[in-house]
Amino acid sequence: MPLSQATEREQIHNRTISITAYQRTDGLVDIEGHILDIKPFSHHLLDSHRAAGEPVHDLWLRLTVDQTMEVQSAEAKLDVGAHGICHLVAPNFKALAGLKIGPGWNRMVRERVGHGKGCTHLVEMLAQMATTAMQAMWTERGPAGAAREAEQTTPRRLPDGMKNTCFTYNDDSEFVRQYFPEDYRAAE
């Protein structure tokens, strides 16, 4: 369902973020993120000029993770940065190797590539890349996954790092009560 009718307006900026997960033949998973910022008018930056429709940012980041959600490698590529020196931070993102996606992820990311050590836009996207990794890794594909689900006789537990992360996964929610009874805690 779309949003309500907006007031008359003019587009002044478009940011497209795309994040895709890929299963590799070696058992690892690549999570690739791409940010593309475009303005519909020409404009000047301190050290460059952009024509209408020309990217302000064209940024790429790949995380390779194992089945435990540990980052095995990270690679950044800044095809277009807002400024001429932005691309120099790309090697710094290799420092993400060894981090585990889960509780504390955003804090650990900021420690390694935040606070002037990385690109703000890529650092912000890493939160969504972590969520994408979780979505990719916790999805059972095809009928075999459904059959395993139906055969499960032991009580299910919420996956690590999911409890109280959103309304649905609150430990007092109806969803948790129904699907994860061992994790359910009635509201006080």
C-alpha positions as CSV (number, residue, x, y, z in Angstrom):
1,M,0.0,0.0,0.0
2,P,1.5,3.4,-1.0
3,L,1.9,6.3,1.4
4,S,-0.8,9.0,1.5
5,Q,-0.9,11.7,-1.2
6,A,2.0,14.0,-0.8
7,T,2.0,17.8,-1.1
8,E,3.1,19.1,-4.4
9,R,6.9,18.8,-4.5
10,E,10.1,18.5,-6.6
11,Q,12.6,15.7,-6.4
12,I,16.0,17.0,-5.2
13,H,18.0,13.8,-4.4
14,N,17.7,10.1,-5.0
15,R,19.6,7.5,-3.0
16,T,19.3,3.9,-4.1
17,I,20.6,1.2,-1.7
18,S,20.8,-2.4,-3.0
19,I,21.9,-5.3,-0.9
20,T,22.1,-8.8,-2.2
21,A,23.2,-12.1,-0.7
22,Y,24.9,-14.8,-2.7
23,Q,25.6,-18.4,-1.8
24,R,29.1,-19.3,-2.9
25,T,30.2,-22.8,-4.0
26,D,32.7,-22.9,-1.1
27,G,29.9,-22.7,1.5
28,L,30.5,-19.0,2.3
29,V,28.0,-16.3,1.7
30,D,28.7,-12.9,0.0
31,I,26.6,-9.9,1.1
32,E,27.1,-7.1,-1.5
33,G,25.9,-3.6,-0.9
34,H,25.7,-0.7,-3.4
35,I,24.8,2.9,-2.8
36,L,24.0,5.2,-5.6
37,D,23.3,8.9,-4.9
38,I,22.1,11.1,-7.8
39,K,20.7,14.6,-8.0
40,P,18.4,15.7,-10.9
41,F,20.3,19.0,-11.3
42,S,23.9,20.0,-11.8
43,H,25.7,21.1,-8.7
44,H,29.2,22.0,-7.3
45,L,31.1,20.3,-4.6
46,L,34.2,21.8,-3.0
47,D,36.5,19.9,-5.4
48,S,34.3,18.8,-8.2
49,H,31.2,19.5,-10.4
50,R,28.4,17.0,-11.1
51,A,26.1,17.3,-14.1
52,A,22.4,16.5,-13.6
53,G,22.0,12.7,-13.2
54,E,25.7,12.1,-12.6
55,P,26.4,10.2,-9.4
56,V,27.5,12.0,-6.3
57,H,28.3,8.6,-4.7
58,D,28.7,5.2,-6.4
59,L,29.9,3.0,-3.5
60,W,30.3,-0.8,-3.2
61,L,30.9,-3.1,-0.2
62,R,31.2,-6.9,0.0
63,L,31.2,-8.9,3.2
64,T,32.0,-12.6,2.9
65,V,30.6,-14.5,5.9
66,D,30.7,-18.1,7.1
67,Q,27.8,-20.1,8.6
68,T,28.5,-18.7,12.1
69,M,28.1,-15.2,10.7
70,E,31.8,-14.3,11.1
71,V,33.1,-12.0,8.5
72,Q,35.9,-13.8,6.6
73,S,36.8,-10.8,4.4
74,A,35.5,-7.4,3.4
75,E,36.1,-5.3,0.3
76,A,35.1,-1.8,-0.5
77,K,35.2,0.1,-3.8
78,L,34.3,3.7,-4.1
79,D,33.8,4.2,-7.8
80,V,32.6,7.8,-7.2
81,G,33.0,9.5,-3.8
82,A,31.7,13.0,-3.0
83,H,35.4,14.2,-2.9
84,G,38.5,13.3,-4.7
85,I,40.2,11.5,-1.8
86,C,37.2,9.4,-0.6
87,H,38.4,6.3,-2.5
88,L,41.5,6.2,-0.2
89,V,39.4,4.7,2.7
90,A,38.5,1.5,0.7
91,P,41.4,-0.6,2.2
92,N,40.3,0.2,5.7
93,F,37.2,-1.9,5.4
94,K,39.4,-5.0,5.4
95,A,39.4,-4.4,9.2
96,L,35.9,-5.9,9.4
97,A,37.3,-9.4,8.9
98,G,36.9,-11.4,12.1
99,L,33.8,-9.5,13.4
100,K,30.7,-11.6,14.1
101,I,27.3,-10.4,12.9
102,G,25.1,-10.3,16.0
103,P,24.7,-8.3,19.2
104,G,27.2,-5.4,19.3
105,W,27.7,-5.4,15.5
106,N,27.2,-1.7,15.0
107,R,29.4,-0.8,17.9
108,M,32.2,-3.1,16.6
109,V,31.9,-1.7,13.1
110,R,32.2,1.9,14.3
111,E,35.3,0.9,16.3
112,R,37.0,-0.5,13.2
113,V,35.8,1.8,10.4
114,G,33.9,4.6,12.0
115,H,35.0,7.9,13.4
116,G,37.0,9.1,10.4
117,K,38.5,5.7,9.5
118,G,35.9,4.9,6.8
119,C,33.1,6.2,4.7
120,T,30.0,7.3,6.7
121,H,27.7,6.0,4.0
122,L,29.2,2.6,3.9
123,V,29.4,2.4,7.7
124,E,25.7,3.2,7.9
125,M,24.9,0.6,5.2
126,L,26.7,-2.1,7.3
127,A,23.8,-2.3,9.7
128,Q,21.4,-3.2,6.8
129,M,24.0,-5.6,5.4
130,A,24.1,-7.5,8.7
131,T,20.3,-7.7,8.6
132,T,20.5,-9.0,5.0
133,A,23.0,-11.6,6.1
134,M,20.7,-12.8,8.9
135,Q,17.8,-13.0,6.4
136,A,19.9,-15.0,4.0
137,M,21.3,-17.4,6.5
138,W,18.1,-18.1,8.4
139,T,15.9,-18.9,5.4
140,E,15.2,-22.5,4.7
141,R,14.9,-23.0,0.9
142,G,12.4,-25.3,-0.8
143,P,10.4,-28.3,0.4
144,A,13.3,-29.9,2.3
145,G,13.3,-26.9,4.7
146,A,9.6,-27.0,5.1
147,A,9.8,-30.8,5.8
148,R,12.5,-30.2,8.5
149,E,10.3,-27.5,10.0
150,A,7.3,-29.9,10.2
151,E,9.3,-32.7,11.7
152,Q,10.9,-30.6,14.4
153,T,9.8,-31.9,17.8
154,T,12.1,-30.1,20.2
155,P,11.0,-26.6,21.3
156,R,12.5,-23.9,19.1
157,R,14.6,-21.1,20.5
158,L,15.0,-17.6,19.1
159,P,18.2,-17.3,17.0
160,D,21.1,-15.5,18.8
161,G,20.6,-11.8,18.7
162,M,17.0,-11.7,17.8
163,K,15.2,-11.4,21.2
164,N,13.7,-7.9,21.8
165,T,15.0,-6.5,18.5
166,C,11.6,-5.5,17.2
167,F,7.9,-5.7,18.1
168,T,7.5,-9.2,16.7
169,Y,10.5,-10.6,18.5
170,N,9.8,-9.0,21.9
171,D,9.9,-11.7,24.5
172,D,6.3,-10.9,25.5
173,S,4.8,-10.9,22.0
174,E,2.1,-13.3,20.8
175,F,4.5,-14.4,18.0
176,V,7.2,-15.4,20.4
177,R,4.6,-17.1,22.7
178,Q,3.4,-19.2,19.7
179,Y,6.6,-20.0,17.9
180,F,9.3,-19.7,20.6
181,P,7.6,-20.7,23.9
182,E,10.8,-21.3,25.7
183,D,11.8,-17.6,25.1
184,Y,8.3,-16.2,25.9
185,R,8.0,-14.0,29.0
186,A,4.5,-12.6,29.9
187,A,4.3,-8.8,30.1
188,E,4.3,-7.6,33.7
